[in-house]
Amino acid sequence: MVDDVNEQNPTDIAYVHSGYAPLSVRLIQFLAQPGWRAITDVLSQLPGPTVEEIQQIPVGLRKRRGSGSSIQSNMEDPKVTLVFFLGGCTLSEISALRFLSQQDDAAVEYIVATTKIINGGTFLQSLRERLKPPTL
């Protein structure tokens, strides 16, 4: 929770919920910062394995500068992080990730993959679905 959120000129991802930062995006924010391994004790509490893979971008696929003639150096290439939400995510989580990538000091671009986009309507609809009895 962040008490003093300025929604007109936000400085923290907590603006997406008027003071509450989604845990998933807060963890991703820590991942992008140097020294993120300091929270491994927290990550070990989450179920499932943690995978980190760093891949080099081939020269032909790197972004070109505005002139289109020179290739950026490795120092200027932003990192690209694939964020996969298994079970779905909300539009506000995607909005918070966009906010993180648009910060002045951000050197990370996020690609979001999810199994479903959840909003109020789809959440309530999932509660109304009838469960099928198990077949024996």
Disulfide bonds with the S-S distance in Angstrom:
none
